[in-house]
Every structure is written in C-alpha cells, then in structure tokens.
Amino acid sequence: MFRARRTTLSLALIGLAAEAKYGLAPKKFEALPLGNVRPTGWLLDQLQVQTNGVAGHMHEFYDLVSNSDWIGGDSFYSYLEEAGSYWFNAMVPNGILVNNTVIKEKTQEFLDYVLDHQDESGWLGPEVGTDKPRFLWGRYPFFFGAIQMVEYKPSQTDRVVTALHKFVNLANEMLRKEQGVDKWAMTRWEDFVLALQWLHDYHPRGQEKLLVDTMTRLKWSGVPWEKVFSEKYFPRGPVENLTNPFGLELSWHGVNMAEGLKALPATYRFTHNQSDLDAANLAWDLMFRYHGRPSGAYAADEMLAGLEAVRGTELCLVVEAMFSGSYLYQVIGDLKYADRVERMTYNALPATMTADMWGRQYLQQQNQVAAKNMTPNPFPEDGPYSNVFGLEPNYPCCTVNFPQGWPKFITNAFLKTVDGKSLVHLYLGPFSTEVTLSDGNDAKVVVETLYPFGDTLTTTITATKDFDYFVRIPSWVSGGSISVGDGPKEELTPDEQTGLQKVEVKKGVTVLRLRLPAEITIEKRLHGSIAVHRGPLNYAFDIGRAEQVIKTDPRETHAIDLQYDPAEAWEYAIDPSSLVYHHDTPTSGNLPSPIFDSGLPPTRITASACLIDWPLAGDTFASSPPENPECVGPRRVITLWPFGATKLRISEFPVVSFGEGVFEDVVGSQVPLQL
C-alpha cells in the first residue's frame, strides 16, 4: 500500500543521505526573473484580453478572491487554502506583464497581509487560532507568487525570504512528526520542493542541509511518482474501472499528474541520480502515448481518460502541464518538452476559453459538438455542466488557476545557460527581453513575428559584448533557414537533443531572420481517425454555433454562462490527400483581436469531405469516429481552423478517399443540421 513508504526507517535513511550530500545538481538552463521577458504584438494583446476578462476583474466581485472579504478580517484564512493562493500565483505575473496598476496593488496587498499575519511558529494561514489541522499544500502556489514578487521587486527579498525560511523550519518539524500531509499534499509535494530549491539556489542563508532534508522528507511523505509513471503501473487507458495500486486515487488525478510530471526532475536535483531523469523522460512519454491529445494536452476528466476524442481535459491540467513542461526543459533540456508546451499553449489553452476570456470550461473535448448541460454526459467523474463556458462550471479551481497559463509561458520563453554567458529563445512568438549576462554583457532582444500564425521571425539583438545566442527550432520545421545581418540564408543545424540553433552574435546590433516552414502532418488516432497539424497548430472543423445565455452573475454582468448548440452539420469524413494550407498576410501587419475566435486567424486548411452517418452517443456528445465510413452526401470542401479558435469542433476525423478529380469549391457554405 501507498503509506507503507512512509516508515521511520525510510525517513532515517533519507536523513542520512541529506546529511551526506546537500548540494543541488544544476539545471541545464535558468529562467529569467519575472519582468525580464515581455510579450509584444499579438501576444501582448492576448494577455491584455485576459486582463480585461474575468482574470483581471475577479478580485472585484468573485467571493473566493474578493479582497474586501479578507482584508482586515479573519475570513482571510479560508483564501490561502486554495483559491487565494491560486489567484495570487497567477495574477502577480499577469499584472506585472501588462503593467496593470490595480492588479499590482491587489497582489501587493495580498502578500503584505499574508506576511504580516505569519504565526509565531512560522505558519502562514489559514489554520491559525482554530482547531483545524494544518495541511501544507494550500501554501505552495502562494510561494510561487511570492518568489515572482521578489524577482520583480528585489527590495522585498529580505522580508519574503525570512518568512519562507521561518515556514521551512516549521514544515520540517511537522514532516518529522508525520504532520501536515493530507491527500493533496501527498500528490503535490513537488511544488514545495521547487520553492525550497529556489531558496537553496539564491537565498540559502546557510540552511542547505535543512532545505535538502525538507525536500527529501516531502518526497517520502508523498506519492511515489517514479512508480506511478512506470511501465509496470502506468494505466494504458481510462482508469474509472481500474484499482489504483497505491491506495490513493488522486495519484491518477489529471491535475495532480500534471504537477507530478515535474516531481522527478525536482528529485534529481537533490539525489543527483540519473535514474530520476530517466524516469522523468519515461513519465512524459507514457502520459502522451496513452492519453495524449492532438491539442497538445492529455485527457483526464478528473482522472486519466485514455484517447477517446469525446473525453475531457481539465483547464487546470493544461496550465499545470505547461508549467511542468517548462521546468522539465530547464532541468533536462530535451526538445520534446518545449514542443509539447508550445502545442498546449497555442491550442488547448485558448480553446477552452471564450474569445473575450470572460468564460471558461472545466473540461474541453477534441470532438465537441455541443457545450451545455449534458445529461447523460461522457465524463464518469465530473458533472454534466463541465463543458459549459462560464464563470465556474463544475469546480471553481480553474477560474482562479487558469490565468497563470499565458504569463508563465511568456516568462519562460527566454532562458540563460547556467554559466550566464548565453541567452536562449525557447518559446517562439513576439517577445522582447533585456538581461545582463555574465561579464556585464547587457543584451536586448526584440522578436517580431506572427508565429504561430506565420513562419518568419525577425530578431534584433543589441549587446555590449560578443556572446552565443540560441534559438529553438521545433521538430516540425521542414526546410527552414536562417540569415544573420546581410549574410546569405543558411540551412538550420539545431542540436538534436535540445533543438537549439547556435548563433555567434557580435557586440552592437545583429539582426537574425528565421524562416520556419512546416508541412501538413497527419496524426493517427483511435478508430482509424486522424488529426491534422501544421507547425504547432492543430486544425479542426469549426462548427457553427447557436449561443444562449443560461445564467448571469448578479455581481458582474460580463460573467455569464453560455450554452452552445451546433447550428450546422458536423458529421464529416475527410480525404487526407486533399489537405491544402492557406495563409493570409494581414494588410495592417497586425492580427485581429481577440485572435482566438471563429474565422479570425489568418491560417486555415481546406479538405475534401462528405457527410457520413455519425450518430450521437448521448443527447449532446458525439460517438467515436466511425471506421470505414461511407458518404451520405455530396463531396464538398470544408475549412479547418486553428483548434484554439474553435469552441465547437471536430478535430479527430473519420477518413474517406475520393481519389483524383476536380470538384466544386464550396468553402464556407453551410449544410442543414442533421441531428
């Protein structure tokens, strides 16, 4: 059973190991402090859309995080348990990256209140002056937010670091007594380890042994992720009818597993064991082999859900997997992590939000033909309201947690090599960054691009000294090139493991021009179906929808729950040989805002298709894609759009073959709804 690993002998052995070795293994790359990387172009607009939506306004009305409910009152302590901690972690970088004065003030108030009310023992709420047991997990997202505050505003370093060290002393004592670990702390211990590693790397204050001992005790108090993510125990399909071998069902919980993906690289840093990195690589591969989605995420409608297109993916899962993937790349440096994070960010994340980002789903589907109260529903452990777009369909956690997605993606887009001499452009998109590299080399980088809605990037680098600059070349690039200054176009030669293209940059101003074209690629899915990709984007048939407001929040009229019904037929099979990519160059040079909405992206793929007999499996969700379907309607051309811009969609298609021939182009027309 799971708890058998929490033995006195195990803890004693681990304590001895910590005594003997308390240095941390270095990462491959280091993230830059919050504020050093800024979004520009369409990406800045997207973050501003988020700020104008529920993320930037929930502190004004939403009970779980409304500051008026806790400032100056004991009710504050309920907010550090989850919601307030999540909100703080997300809105610190959100407010700073768009320079929103109100949000920056609110997050500062939150930080001040928490630190001002630290218990004498070192505890940071909420279980102060109550009989409620103290559990560790609710503080972990708060730690991430506080660390980001220190990065952006170093004048707060002493106050925050002192409070964290005081808490660590108490936490170590609690772990020695086997206290503070509930079912959530058992699965999310790795988040505390990351905070401890930040203290160890930058502000150890001579407490290295205690910090490593606490990391080790956290690991041995929690889920054995190296076993959960092993060939022997990892589930190959949906888990609702399986028995969990570890006695803790939450080890198969989708969000816990998204966070758990960074547990093994975090463990490696204090064990120095290559086996931990090997296990981390295997974990990633197993997850996406057996549960992965064309959108870049994986399926878990509460628990792991396999490969069926109708099963759900939780929004919290998406943003936590993005964060874990960024950490995995920083520790291990394998291209597969960065490629997958970019797919999630540009597909799964925007797909589960309304375009104005006032509404979100709890669960999204690859094939999603309606978004409404689903009775019956295809989610065995989540409610029928789970795929409605609204303020808090199903559980409220995603409302307060989702805003970390875009800001942390932006913050992790540039890295430094561990020697501090080189700069790495990891995630592709429109960014700017300013950083001082080793030897006082001041470097500024501005990236102009429409990527992922375009294939070219123009990067202007200004530096006071020569240095090596690296840019990631995704695995999907086909026939790309790079030119430096007025030099000729040269073939790309990225490192096979890291995916990084090295450029020797001279002091002064250097302009790089990257061309990163990609081919349309086909991904085989269940039941003989396929998914369609080009570059980082997954493409889907955007089903015309009828919209109905089914609820309006009395505190905020923008906060509405939306029901979407299909307004046109969606039961298409496509001929993969007919796929054609189209790209429109924006006449103004700017993309529409918000870009992730029906018909607005400048890229699309057309496909030869026909209607087939494809029944519903419930009143509002599609059955599995039919195998070997026959056309029941004429051949026609349909348009596939970037997945993130669709709210109702088919993205795993049955396959037909029309052979050679010419047919009438009827792109954009609708056929009658057949339900």
C-alpha positions as MATLAB code, in Angstrom:
seq = 'MFRARRTTLSLALIGLAAEAKYGLAPKKFEALPLGNVRPTGWLLDQLQVQTNGVAGHMHEFYDLVSNSDWIGGDSFYSYLEEAGSYWFNAMVPNGILVNNTVIKEKTQEFLDYVLDHQDESGWLGPEVGTDKPRFLWGRYPFFFGAIQMVEYKPSQTDRVVTALHKFVNLANEMLRKEQGVDKWAMTRWEDFVLALQWLHDYHPRGQEKLLVDTMTRLKWSGVPWEKVFSEKYFPRGPVENLTNPFGLELSWHGVNMAEGLKALPATYRFTHNQSDLDAANLAWDLMFRYHGRPSGAYAADEMLAGLEAVRGTELCLVVEAMFSGSYLYQVIGDLKYADRVERMTYNALPATMTADMWGRQYLQQQNQVAAKNMTPNPFPEDGPYSNVFGLEPNYPCCTVNFPQGWPKFITNAFLKTVDGKSLVHLYLGPFSTEVTLSDGNDAKVVVETLYPFGDTLTTTITATKDFDYFVRIPSWVSGGSISVGDGPKEELTPDEQTGLQKVEVKKGVTVLRLRLPAEITIEKRLHGSIAVHRGPLNYAFDIGRAEQVIKTDPRETHAIDLQYDPAEAWEYAIDPSSLVYHHDTPTSGNLPSPIFDSGLPPTRITASACLIDWPLAGDTFASSPPENPECVGPRRVITLWPFGATKLRISEFPVVSFGEGVFEDVVGSQVPLQL';
ca = [
       0.000    0.000    0.000;
       0.993    3.611   -0.596;
       1.550    4.628    3.011;
       3.999    1.788    3.563;
       6.726    4.009    2.146;
       6.335    6.491    4.992;
       8.291    4.446    7.533;
      10.663    5.560   10.241;
      13.433    3.523    8.617;
      12.897    5.186    5.218;
      12.981    8.628    6.756;
      16.071    7.782    8.767;
      17.915    6.595    5.656;
      16.874    9.683    3.735;
      18.007   11.869    6.605;
      21.441   10.260    6.434;
      21.550   10.870    2.672;
      20.724   14.533    3.188;
      23.481   14.821    5.812;
      25.997   13.387    3.351;
      25.025   15.368    0.257;
      23.092   18.608    0.377;
      24.189   20.390   -2.787;
      21.789   20.530   -5.733;
      22.540   19.307   -9.235;
      22.485   22.221  -11.689;
      19.799   22.669  -14.291;
      20.663   22.850  -17.976;
      19.132   26.322  -18.194;
      17.903   29.051  -15.864;
      14.695   31.039  -16.230;
      14.944   34.816  -16.255;
      13.377   36.839  -13.425;
       9.784   37.967  -13.838;
       9.647   41.163  -15.881;
      12.773   40.488  -17.934;
      10.691   38.894  -20.704;
       7.767   40.856  -22.110;
       5.100   39.956  -24.673;
       4.730   42.124  -27.751;
       2.476   42.123  -30.813;
      -0.459   39.728  -30.826;
       0.796   38.003  -27.649;
       0.648   41.224  -25.652;
      -2.863   41.742  -26.986;
      -3.826   38.229  -25.879;
      -2.585   38.876  -22.348;
      -4.469   42.176  -22.327;
      -7.634   40.325  -23.407;
      -7.124   38.028  -20.427;
      -6.664   41.012  -18.128;
      -9.823   42.656  -19.464;
     -11.703   39.403  -18.846;
     -12.550   37.569  -15.664;
      -8.900   37.190  -14.650;
      -8.389   40.909  -14.225;
     -11.739   41.552  -12.546;
     -12.484   38.599  -10.292;
     -10.952   40.404   -7.297;
     -13.784   42.924   -7.624;
     -16.713   40.536   -7.231;
     -15.815   36.841   -7.044;
     -16.325   35.622   -3.469;
     -13.371   33.242   -3.455;
     -10.817   36.003   -4.076;
     -12.592   39.306   -3.480;
     -10.135   41.236   -1.328;
     -12.894   43.011    0.548;
     -13.815   39.672    2.077;
     -10.491   39.120    3.765;
      -8.541   42.343    4.207;
      -8.641   43.122    7.906;
     -10.728   40.094    8.818;
     -10.341   36.516    9.994;
     -12.141   35.228    6.905;
      -8.851   35.723    5.044;
      -7.676   32.378    6.279;
     -10.056   30.445    4.059;
      -8.498   32.005    0.977;
      -4.944   30.769    1.395;
      -6.216   27.202    1.351;
      -6.571   27.165   -2.441;
      -8.410   29.959   -4.237;
      -6.483   32.979   -2.997;
      -3.194   31.139   -3.329;
      -4.006   30.194   -6.937;
      -5.173   33.715   -7.743;
      -2.031   35.282   -6.289;
       0.267   32.906   -8.183;
      -1.438   33.780  -11.477;
      -2.104   37.475  -11.090;
       1.346   38.504   -9.890;
       2.885   37.869  -13.341;
      -0.299   38.883  -15.169;
      -0.391   42.303  -13.518;
       3.314   42.941  -13.971;
       3.489   41.889  -17.628;
       0.680   44.230  -18.670;
       1.675   46.880  -16.097;
      -1.790   46.950  -14.558;
      -1.649   49.259  -11.544;
      -4.754   47.881   -9.824;
      -3.701   44.254  -10.071;
      -0.199   45.057   -8.882;
      -1.662   46.858   -5.877;
      -4.041   43.994   -5.070;
      -1.324   41.340   -5.245;
       0.916   43.502   -3.056;
      -1.901   43.803   -0.513;
      -2.269   40.045   -0.526;
       1.447   39.477    0.013;
       1.607   42.065    2.777;
      -1.369   40.602    4.599;
      -0.033   37.061    4.497;
       3.417   38.039    5.732;
       2.076   40.428    8.376;
      -0.083   37.636    9.796;
       2.510   34.873    9.896;
       2.057   32.864   13.087;
       4.853   32.941   15.670;
       5.551   29.297   14.902;
       6.211   30.183   11.260;
       2.860   29.021    9.896;
       1.291   31.002    7.056;
      -2.512   30.678    7.488;
      -5.216   29.649    7.303;
      -5.236   27.295   10.295;
      -4.333   29.878   12.934;
      -6.294   30.086   16.162;
      -8.578   27.229   15.114;
      -8.902   23.508   15.777;
      -8.493   22.752   12.078;
      -5.457   20.587   11.253;
      -2.613   22.308    9.440;
      -2.050   20.979    5.932;
       0.861   22.121    3.821;
      -0.406   22.153    0.249;
      -2.508   25.340    0.100;
       0.592   27.487    0.590;
       2.555   26.185   -2.410;
       1.027   28.399   -5.123;
       1.438   31.330   -2.736;
       5.156   30.561   -2.524;
       5.415   30.722   -6.330;
       3.689   34.102   -6.344;
       5.914   35.443   -3.566;
       9.037   34.282   -5.414;
       7.876   36.102   -8.536;
       7.287   39.256   -6.472;
      10.881   39.084   -5.221;
      12.201   38.588   -8.759;
      10.378   41.669   -9.976;
      10.938   43.808   -6.888;
      14.192   42.759   -5.157;
      13.638   45.260   -2.346;
      11.167   42.749   -0.902;
      13.736   39.938   -0.812;
      14.657   40.010    2.878;
      11.079   40.121    4.094;
       9.869   37.279    1.874;
      12.924   35.073    2.281;
      12.851   35.474    6.077;
       9.193   34.404    6.154;
       9.829   31.410    3.902;
      12.797   30.195    5.948;
      10.716   30.509    9.109;
       7.997   28.415    7.487;
      10.522   25.806    6.316;
      11.735   25.288    9.891;
       8.173   24.545   10.975;
       7.393   22.395    7.934;
      10.471   20.246    8.515;
       9.453   19.725   12.113;
       5.912   18.789   11.023;
       7.186   16.298    8.461;
       9.400   14.658   11.090;
       6.226   14.142   13.145;
       4.294   12.977   10.036;
       2.016   16.019   10.242;
       0.642   18.401    7.615;
       0.259   15.898    4.797;
      -3.282   15.387    3.517;
      -4.243   13.710    0.234;
      -3.427   16.856   -1.777;
      -0.055   17.415   -0.136;
       0.746   13.766   -0.861;
       0.405   14.387   -4.595;
       1.674   17.977   -4.874;
       4.816   17.809   -2.732;
       6.964   18.671   -5.752;
       5.653   22.254   -5.789;
       7.044   22.838   -2.299;
      10.317   21.251   -3.424;
      10.606   23.807   -6.246;
      10.170   26.657   -3.745;
      12.796   25.104   -1.477;
      15.171   24.791   -4.421;
      14.733   28.476   -5.185;
      15.770   29.268   -1.609;
      18.723   26.871   -1.916;
      19.860   28.340   -5.249;
      19.546   32.033   -4.397;
      18.943   32.613   -0.668;
      20.141   29.598    1.356;
      21.314   31.580    4.412;
      23.471   28.627    5.432;
      20.463   26.313    5.640;
      21.348   23.999    2.724;
      21.191   20.840    4.840;
      17.789   21.702    6.274;
      16.430   22.634    2.841;
      17.561   19.367    1.240;
      16.342   17.362    4.232;
      12.931   19.000    3.860;
      12.865   18.242    0.117;
      13.676   14.621    0.842;
      11.075   14.278    3.562;
       8.456   15.799    1.279;
       9.227   13.203   -1.371;
       8.974   10.352    1.104;
       5.726   11.689    2.552;
       4.099   11.759   -0.871;
       3.114    9.821   -3.955;
       5.976    7.731   -5.405;
       5.790    9.302   -8.849;
       8.638    7.137  -10.131;
       6.333    4.142   -9.606;
       3.111    5.800  -10.779;
       4.878    6.747  -14.018;
       6.498    3.348  -14.532;
       5.882    0.766  -17.260;
       4.615   -1.627  -14.588;
       1.939    0.574  -13.028;
       1.044    3.293  -15.529;
      -2.565    2.973  -16.797;
      -2.864    2.473  -20.550;
      -6.435    3.700  -20.772;
      -9.310    5.197  -18.760;
      -8.988    4.430  -15.055;
     -12.570    4.596  -13.806;
     -12.849    0.810  -13.734;
      -9.298    0.124  -12.504;
      -7.978   -0.335   -8.967;
      -5.234    2.090   -8.045;
      -2.252    0.037   -6.819;
      -1.065    2.791   -4.482;
      -4.230    3.143   -2.438;
      -4.590    6.817   -3.355;
      -6.904    7.523   -6.279;
      -5.593   11.085   -6.523;
      -2.326    9.761   -7.965;
      -4.352    9.265  -11.175;
      -5.977   12.691  -10.922;
      -5.246   14.680  -14.081;
      -4.111   17.920  -12.442;
      -2.071   16.123   -9.789;
      -0.311   14.207  -12.552;
       0.330   17.424  -14.472;
       2.084   18.781  -11.403;
       3.677   15.390  -10.745;
       5.431   15.480  -14.120;
       7.982   17.847  -12.567;
       8.472   15.726   -9.427;
      11.186   13.505  -10.896;
      13.405   16.267  -12.323;
      12.958   18.074   -8.996;
      14.039   14.887   -7.206;
      17.101   14.570   -9.450;
      18.379   17.918   -8.264;
      18.803   16.653   -4.685;
      19.589   12.983   -5.382;
      21.898   13.563   -8.371;
      20.622   10.222   -9.691;
      20.403    9.765  -13.463;
      17.618    7.267  -12.794;
      15.365   10.161  -11.771;
      15.913   11.862  -15.128;
      15.311    8.577  -16.937;
      12.056    8.178  -15.018;
      11.040   11.765  -15.853;
      11.560   11.128  -19.560;
       9.565    7.906  -19.377;
       6.747    9.629  -17.460;
       6.315   12.226  -20.189;
       6.348    9.620  -22.947;
       3.854    7.315  -21.219;
       1.442   10.147  -20.484;
       1.187   11.357  -24.049;
       1.391    7.932  -25.663;
      -1.647    6.609  -23.805;
      -3.644    9.767  -23.004;
      -2.281   12.491  -25.297;
      -4.409   14.814  -27.351;
      -3.755   16.443  -30.746;
      -4.238   19.762  -28.910;
      -1.004   19.053  -27.019;
      -2.638   18.271  -23.671;
      -3.858   14.908  -22.388;
      -7.237   13.543  -21.366;
      -8.326   13.469  -17.734;
     -11.927   14.286  -16.872;
     -10.931   14.308  -13.234;
      -8.990   11.020  -13.626;
      -6.930    9.755  -16.582;
      -9.276    9.155  -19.504;
      -7.417    7.487  -22.386;
      -7.536    8.519  -26.053;
     -11.222    8.814  -26.964;
     -11.952   12.190  -28.583;
     -15.063   12.803  -26.513;
     -13.373   12.512  -23.120;
     -12.439   15.670  -21.241;
      -9.320   17.689  -20.445;
      -9.452   19.985  -17.415;
      -8.315   23.583  -17.798;
      -6.192   23.402  -14.617;
      -4.449   20.397  -16.154;
      -3.446   22.439  -19.197;
      -1.784   25.292  -17.309;
      -0.090   22.989  -14.795;
       1.271   20.726  -17.554;
       2.600   23.816  -19.346;
       4.444   24.884  -16.200;
       5.809   21.386  -15.591;
       6.988   21.095  -19.191;
       8.899   24.367  -18.862;
      10.628   23.104  -15.719;
      11.446   19.773  -17.377;
      13.155   21.563  -20.249;
      15.143   23.737  -17.855;
      16.438   20.685  -15.975;
      16.833   18.155  -18.813;
      16.941   20.226  -21.999;
      15.042   17.859  -24.290;
      13.251   19.399  -27.288;
      10.148   17.255  -26.772;
       9.173   19.204  -23.655;
       9.306   22.611  -25.327;
       7.482   21.384  -28.437;
       4.665   19.924  -26.350;
       4.319   23.041  -24.163;
       4.065   25.219  -27.260;
       1.330   22.969  -28.687;
      -0.645   23.133  -25.445;
      -0.306   26.907  -25.231;
      -1.379   27.673  -28.792;
      -4.176   25.062  -28.929;
      -5.572   23.626  -25.705;
      -5.331   26.806  -23.617;
      -7.320   29.220  -25.822;
      -9.762   26.514  -26.955;
     -11.274   26.213  -23.503;
     -11.946   29.950  -23.092;
     -14.438   32.266  -24.731;
     -12.669   34.688  -27.054;
     -13.099   37.597  -24.611;
     -11.891   35.334  -21.768;
     -14.847   36.044  -19.516;
     -15.962   32.417  -19.690;
     -14.094   29.144  -19.349;
     -14.860   25.470  -19.407;
     -13.972   22.966  -16.766;
     -13.455   20.301  -19.436;
     -12.766   20.600  -23.162;
     -13.149   17.854  -25.777;
     -11.294   17.172  -29.016;
     -14.622   16.408  -30.674;
     -17.047   18.828  -29.018;
     -20.364   19.140  -30.800;
     -22.200   20.993  -28.021;
     -21.393   22.856  -24.815;
     -24.348   22.582  -22.464;
     -25.838   20.617  -19.612;
     -25.005   17.092  -20.759;
     -27.439   14.506  -19.453;
     -26.207   11.862  -19.836;
     -22.592   13.002  -20.088;
     -19.369   11.257  -21.176;
     -17.438   12.217  -18.039;
     -17.715    9.461  -15.422;
     -16.422   11.546  -12.502;
     -17.442   15.096  -13.423;
     -20.812   16.733  -13.624;
     -22.923   17.329  -16.747;
     -22.185   21.079  -16.615;
     -18.451   20.521  -17.157;
     -18.136   21.732  -20.752;
     -20.360   24.827  -20.396;
     -18.486   28.125  -20.858;
     -18.977   30.277  -17.773;
     -17.693   31.699  -14.501;
     -17.310   28.423  -12.601;
     -18.862   25.425  -14.365;
     -18.283   22.360  -12.233;
     -15.441   23.124   -9.764;
     -14.240   26.728   -9.247;
     -10.495   25.929   -9.139;
      -9.978   26.581  -12.855;
     -11.399   30.092  -12.581;
      -8.664   31.203  -10.206;
      -5.885   28.982  -11.587;
      -6.124   29.361  -15.374;
      -4.655   32.917  -15.523;
      -1.159   31.577  -14.789;
      -1.029   29.957  -18.256;
      -0.139   32.834  -20.572;
       2.043   34.813  -18.102;
       4.224   31.841  -17.141;
       4.571   30.767  -20.760;
       5.817   34.266  -21.534;
       8.163   34.357  -18.543;
       9.726   31.015  -19.525;
      10.118   31.946  -23.202;
      13.746   33.031  -22.673;
      16.376   31.272  -20.579;
      20.045   31.658  -19.700;
      22.666   28.949  -19.830;
      23.818   28.011  -16.331;
      27.129   29.838  -16.791;
      25.165   33.015  -17.512;
      27.039   33.651  -20.743;
      24.356   32.795  -23.309;
      20.718   33.590  -23.942;
      18.182   31.031  -25.177;
      14.973   31.863  -27.054;
      12.854   28.825  -26.187;
       9.185   29.501  -26.994;
       8.573   31.164  -30.322;
       6.371   34.211  -30.600;
       6.562   38.010  -30.358;
       8.687   38.939  -27.340;
      11.229   41.389  -26.037;
      13.762   40.813  -23.292;
      16.513   42.714  -21.563;
      19.091   40.901  -19.453;
      22.611   41.333  -18.147;
      24.663   38.249  -18.954;
      27.925   37.327  -17.253;
      30.857   39.735  -17.517;
      28.393   42.634  -17.538;
      27.112   41.955  -21.045;
      23.883   43.934  -21.418;
      21.723   42.265  -24.057;
      18.393   43.320  -25.508;
      16.323   41.142  -27.846;
      13.205   42.095  -29.818;
      11.378   39.359  -31.760;
       8.909   40.466  -34.436;
       6.664   37.690  -35.720;
       3.087   36.483  -36.216;
       4.137   32.983  -35.133;
       2.338   30.563  -34.787;
       0.187   32.306  -37.415;
       3.247   32.882  -39.596;
       6.546   31.191  -40.377;
       9.073   34.022  -40.159;
      10.777   35.641  -37.178;
      12.924   38.774  -37.299;
      15.070   39.104  -34.191;
      17.059   42.234  -33.388;
      19.791   41.742  -30.785;
      21.697   44.586  -29.175;
      24.643   43.628  -26.947;
      27.641   45.334  -25.373;
      29.833   42.222  -25.899;
      30.041   39.190  -28.170;
      28.068   36.149  -26.998;
      26.409   32.946  -28.161;
      22.679   33.232  -28.777;
      20.479   30.157  -29.122;
      17.017   29.800  -30.631;
      14.859   26.696  -30.546;
      13.996   25.077  -33.864;
      10.825   22.987  -33.388;
      10.787   19.385  -34.585;
       8.036   20.166  -37.105;
      10.130   22.654  -39.106;
      10.796   21.450  -42.642;
      13.366   23.158  -44.867;
      13.889   26.223  -42.706;
      16.711   28.721  -42.952;
      18.498   31.442  -41.007;
      20.364   34.547  -42.101;
      22.468   36.849  -39.959;
      22.606   40.517  -40.953;
      23.187   40.837  -44.683;
      24.565   37.316  -44.876;
      23.108   34.529  -47.019;
      20.355   32.174  -45.986;
      21.848   29.110  -44.374;
      20.426   25.697  -43.585;
      19.375   25.162  -39.993;
      21.583   22.860  -37.921;
      19.995   22.645  -34.456;
      21.292   20.381  -31.718;
      19.434   17.073  -31.898;
      18.564   16.899  -28.204;
      17.908   20.498  -27.199;
      16.652   21.705  -30.581;
      18.770   24.838  -30.220;
      20.366   26.655  -33.142;
      23.554   28.436  -32.129;
      24.281   31.929  -33.455;
      27.519   33.769  -32.719;
      26.414   37.331  -32.016;
      28.865   40.220  -32.154;
      28.638   43.299  -29.956;
      26.457   46.048  -31.327;
      23.296   45.321  -33.312;
      22.648   41.980  -35.002;
      19.522   41.056  -36.983;
      18.519   37.419  -37.388;
      15.932   36.274  -39.896;
      14.432   32.864  -39.345;
      12.181   31.041  -41.768;
      10.431   28.090  -40.162;
       8.035   26.476  -42.651;
       6.244   23.228  -41.868;
       4.406   20.530  -43.761;
       0.841   19.447  -43.074;
       1.129   16.322  -40.954;
      -1.382   13.612  -40.115;
      -1.665   12.024  -36.680;
      -3.348    8.623  -36.454;
      -5.988    8.397  -33.745;
      -8.431    5.767  -32.484;
     -10.982    4.071  -34.767;
      -8.995    4.821  -37.905;
      -9.499    8.559  -37.451;
      -6.884   11.263  -37.987;
      -5.894   14.659  -36.607;
      -4.449   17.414  -38.802;
      -1.461   19.570  -37.867;
       0.753   22.192  -39.388;
       3.552   23.586  -37.288;
       2.463   23.990  -33.658;
      -1.224   24.301  -34.590;
      -3.814   21.553  -34.535;
      -6.633   22.200  -37.038;
     -10.318   21.489  -36.514;
     -13.648   21.932  -38.248;
     -15.231   24.933  -36.517;
     -18.903   24.031  -36.076;
     -21.253   26.979  -36.474;
     -22.995   27.501  -33.159;
     -26.167   28.904  -31.651;
     -25.457   30.733  -28.413;
     -27.753   31.037  -25.417;
     -27.097   32.818  -22.122;
     -28.273   30.455  -19.403;
     -27.039   32.377  -16.354;
     -25.829   35.875  -15.470;
     -23.928   36.555  -12.280;
     -25.782   39.248  -10.287;
     -22.468   40.777   -9.177;
     -20.985   41.200  -12.677;
     -22.969   41.303  -15.922;
     -19.986   40.173  -18.003;
     -19.838   36.924  -16.042;
     -22.322   34.781  -17.946;
     -22.754   31.075  -18.538;
     -23.124   30.209  -22.217;
     -24.735   27.211  -23.848;
     -23.593   26.378  -27.380;
     -25.616   24.185  -29.727;
     -24.494   23.187  -33.227;
     -26.079   25.301  -35.948;
     -24.784   23.273  -38.880;
     -23.859   19.716  -39.720;
     -20.625   18.407  -38.328;
     -20.654   14.707  -39.316;
     -17.823   14.925  -41.841;
     -15.212   12.477  -43.024;
     -12.235   13.948  -44.874;
      -9.782   12.790  -47.529;
      -6.262   13.318  -46.103;
      -4.747   13.552  -49.572;
      -6.802   16.674  -50.300;
      -5.463   18.884  -47.494;
      -4.250   22.315  -48.602;
      -2.735   25.011  -46.384;
      -3.782   28.658  -46.816;
      -2.272   31.764  -45.257;
      -3.493   35.349  -45.488;
      -0.998   38.123  -44.742;
      -2.724   40.778  -42.590;
      -2.848   44.004  -44.576;
      -2.178   46.088  -41.469;
       0.582   43.813  -40.226;
      -1.475   43.168  -37.097;
      -3.705   40.234  -36.247;
      -7.364   40.664  -35.279;
      -8.221   40.876  -31.598;
      -9.047   38.602  -29.927;
      -7.254   36.274  -32.311;
      -8.665   33.026  -30.924;
     -12.193   33.335  -32.295;
     -14.102   31.880  -35.220;
     -12.755   32.858  -38.617;
     -10.149   35.321  -37.319;
      -6.781   33.509  -37.571;
      -5.025   34.132  -40.904;
      -4.230   30.429  -41.367;
      -6.536   27.587  -42.370;
      -6.524   24.205  -44.099;
      -9.119   23.079  -46.614;
     -10.145   19.469  -47.022;
     -12.294   17.407  -49.374;
     -15.100   15.976  -47.246;
     -18.527   14.420  -47.215;
     -21.251   13.887  -44.691;
     -21.420   10.418  -43.161;
     -23.651    8.574  -40.749;
     -22.146    9.600  -37.401;
     -24.608    9.273  -34.518;
     -24.631   10.891  -31.114;
     -23.720    8.721  -28.126;
     -25.779   10.890  -25.776;
     -28.083   13.815  -26.294;
     -25.190   16.258  -26.700;
     -21.953   14.407  -27.474;
     -20.627   12.538  -30.461;
     -19.925    8.839  -30.577;
     -16.481    7.607  -31.582;
     -15.498    8.446  -35.170;
     -16.956    5.740  -37.437;
     -14.463    3.416  -39.099;
     -14.609    2.890  -42.869;
     -17.494    5.352  -43.309;
     -19.500    5.812  -46.490;
     -20.611    9.174  -47.816;
     -24.288   10.015  -47.416;
     -23.941   13.411  -49.061;
     -22.026   15.028  -51.942;
     -18.330   15.709  -51.917;
     -17.510   19.230  -50.757;
     -14.695   21.335  -49.354;
     -14.684   22.229  -45.681;
     -12.334   24.587  -43.856;
     -10.286   23.610  -40.812;
      -9.227   26.376  -38.438;
      -6.675   26.544  -35.613;
      -8.047   24.480  -32.732;
      -7.731   27.325  -30.221;
     -10.159   29.491  -32.201;
     -12.921   26.856  -32.150;
     -15.460   26.369  -29.370;
     -17.494   23.614  -31.026;
     -15.357   21.387  -33.215;
     -14.395   18.144  -34.839;
     -10.643   17.596  -34.725;
     -10.428   13.791  -34.956;
     -11.885   12.919  -38.346;
     -13.090    9.702  -39.968;
     -11.320    9.085  -43.271;
     -12.602    8.644  -46.820;
     -10.793    8.586  -50.168;
     -12.094   10.380  -53.247;
      -9.124    9.616  -55.493;
      -8.151   12.031  -58.213;
     -10.614   14.531  -59.625;
     -11.904   18.074  -59.644;
     -14.819   19.112  -57.511;
     -16.737   22.267  -56.803;
     -15.211   24.565  -54.188;
     -17.899   25.450  -51.649;
     -15.716   26.638  -48.784;
     -17.616   28.488  -46.115;
     -21.115   27.344  -47.030;
     -23.274   25.514  -44.544;
     -25.381   22.393  -44.852;
     -28.518   21.712  -42.828;
     -28.084   20.470  -39.301;
     -28.527   16.700  -39.117;
     -29.150   15.641  -35.515;
];
